[in-house]
Amino acid sequence: MGVFEDFSTFLETRLEEFLRNNPHLELQALEEQLREQEEEAIRLLADLRMREKQLQAQILETAQEVQRWHVRIEKAKQAQRLDLMKPAEEREAALLRQGNQLWGQMEGVKAKIKQTIDLQRQFQVRKQEIKAKVAEAQAARSNYQSRQEQQWQTTGWNRGFGSSGAYDPLEQTFKQWETEEELNELKRQMGR
């Protein structure tokens, strides 16, 4: 287990380091995480609404049972059947307690529905903020790359290309691309 944990820690460290060096990818990862959380909130909301409908049906059924037993209590009173009236009153009281419990559960579910809707809205707002930051980062990166390309094109023709140790935009572009490919491969491997 130690080797696996060490390897896992190493991968997490490398991934964190890579994301720090490539903030646009970190934003994309955050955007994906928010999308997943929003989908989970949507599923939870559907489950809560279904539970609310079930509780409403149970409350209605319990209310109908209370009415039925109330009528029976009245009949037993009129017929002076005390042997039936007392147990019928106990049944009615038990049904009223059950109805109150169901009502409390439904109120709790309604509160959770409201919280989930609020949470879902927060996810949407946050997702929009991150999309804007991703677009901003991509625009800055694109602007930087086009400036580097222009610089390379003008200086590339004016001097020979060798291993003089000077800045090489093509080398940097390939390194960045290879690093992104490595991250994607790590993500695929960790997703398994």
C-alpha positions in Angstrom: 0.0 0.0 0.0 2.9 2.4 0.7 4.1 2.4 -2.8 0.7 3.1 -4.2 0.1 5.9 -1.7 3.5 7.4 -2.5 2.8 7.2 -6.2 -0.6 8.7 -5.7 0.9 11.6 -3.6 3.5 12.1 -6.3 0.8 12.3 -9.0 -1.2 14.7 -7.0 1.8 16.9 -6.3 2.7 16.9 -10.0 -0.9 17.7 -11.0 -1.0 20.6 -8.5 2.3 21.9 -9.8 1.2 21.6 -13.4 -2.1 23.5 -12.7 -0.2 26.2 -10.9 2.0 26.7 -14.0 -1.1 26.6 -16.3 -3.8 28.6 -14.6 -6.2 28.4 -17.6 -6.3 24.6 -17.1 -6.9 25.0 -13.4 -9.9 27.2 -14.3 -11.1 24.6 -16.7 -10.8 21.9 -14.0 -12.7 24.1 -11.6 -15.4 24.7 -14.2 -15.8 20.9 -14.7 -16.0 20.4 -11.0 -18.8 23.0 -10.7 -20.6 21.4 -13.6 -20.6 18.1 -11.8 -21.8 19.6 -8.6 -24.6 21.4 -10.4 -25.7 18.1 -12.0 -25.7 16.5 -8.6 -27.8 19.4 -7.2 -30.3 18.9 -10.1 -30.5 15.2 -9.3 -31.0 15.9 -5.6 -33.7 18.5 -6.5 -35.6 15.9 -8.6 -35.4 13.4 -5.7 -36.6 15.9 -3.2 -39.6 17.0 -5.3 -40.5 13.3 -5.8 -40.3 12.8 -2.0 -42.5 16.0 -1.5 -45.2 14.6 -3.7 -45.1 11.2 -1.9 -45.5 13.0 1.5 -48.4 15.1 0.1 -50.1 11.9 -1.0 -49.6 10.3 2.4 -50.8 13.4 4.2 -54.0 13.5 2.1 -54.5 9.8 2.7 -54.0 10.2 6.4 -56.5 13.2 6.5 -59.1 11.0 4.8 -58.5 8.3 7.3 -58.9 10.9 10.2 -62.2 12.0 8.7 -63.4 8.4 8.3 -62.6 7.6 12.0 -64.2 10.9 13.1 -67.4 9.9 11.5 -67.2 6.4 13.2 -66.6 8.1 16.6 -69.8 10.2 16.1 -71.8 7.1 15.1 -70.5 5.2 18.2 -71.5 8.2 20.4 -75.0 8.3 18.9 -75.4 4.6 19.3 -73.9 4.8 22.8 -71.3 2.2 22.0 -68.6 3.2 24.4 -66.8 -0.1 23.7 -66.2 1.2 20.1 -66.0 4.9 20.7 -62.9 4.8 22.9 -60.7 2.7 20.5 -62.0 4.8 17.6 -60.8 8.0 19.4 -57.4 6.4 20.0 -57.2 5.5 16.3 -58.1 9.0 15.3 -55.5 10.5 17.7 -52.8 8.1 16.3 -53.7 9.2 12.8 -53.5 12.8 13.8 -50.0 12.3 15.3 -49.0 10.4 12.1 -50.3 13.3 10.0 -48.3 15.8 12.1 -45.2 13.8 11.6 -45.7 13.6 7.8 -46.4 17.4 7.7 -43.1 18.0 9.6 -41.2 15.8 7.2 -42.8 17.6 4.2 -41.8 21.0 5.7 -38.2 19.7 6.1 -38.2 18.5 2.4 -39.5 21.9 1.3 -36.7 23.6 3.2 -34.1 21.3 1.5 -35.7 22.0 -1.9 -35.2 25.7 -1.2 -31.6 25.2 -0.1 -30.9 23.1 -3.2 -32.3 25.7 -5.5 -30.2 28.4 -3.9 -27.1 26.2 -4.1 -27.9 25.4 -7.8 -28.1 29.2 -8.5 -24.8 29.7 -6.7 -23.2 27.0 -8.9 -24.6 28.8 -12.0 -23.2 32.2 -11.0 -19.9 30.7 -10.1 -19.7 28.8 -13.4 -20.4 32.0 -15.3 -17.6 33.8 -13.4 -15.2 31.0 -14.2 -16.2 30.9 -17.8 -15.4 34.6 -18.0 -12.1 34.0 -16.4 -11.3 31.1 -18.7 -12.2 33.3 -21.7 -10.0 36.1 -20.3 -7.1 33.7 -19.7 -7.4 32.2 -23.2 -7.5 35.6 -24.7 -4.4 36.7 -22.8 -2.7 33.4 -23.8 -3.7 33.8 -27.4 -2.5 37.5 -27.4 0.8 36.4 -25.8 1.3 33.6 -28.4 0.5 35.9 -31.3 3.1 38.4 -30.0 5.6 35.7 -29.6 4.9 34.4 -33.1 5.4 37.9 -34.6 8.6 38.3 -32.6 9.8 34.9 -33.8 8.9 35.5 -37.4 10.8 38.8 -37.5 13.8 37.6 -35.6 13.8 34.1 -37.1 14.5 35.5 -40.6 17.2 37.9 -39.3 19.3 35.3 -37.5 20.3 31.8 -37.9 18.6 29.1 -35.8 21.0 27.1 -33.6 21.6 26.0 -30.1 22.7 29.4 -28.9 20.5 29.0 -25.8 18.3 31.9 -27.0 14.5 31.8 -26.4 12.8 29.5 -28.8 9.0 30.1 -29.0 8.5 26.9 -31.0 10.3 24.9 -28.3 8.1 26.6 -25.7 4.9 25.9 -27.7 5.8 22.2 -28.0 6.7 22.0 -24.3 3.4 23.5 -23.3 1.5 21.2 -25.7 3.4 18.1 -24.4 2.7 19.2 -20.8 -1.1 19.5 -21.5 -1.1 16.1 -23.1 0.7 14.7 -20.1 -2.0 16.3 -17.8 -4.8 14.8 -19.9 -3.2 11.4 -19.7 -2.9 11.7 -15.9 -6.5 12.7 -15.7 -7.6 9.7 -17.8 -5.5 7.4 -15.6 -6.9 8.8 -12.3 -10.4 8.6 -13.7 -10.2 4.8 -14.0 
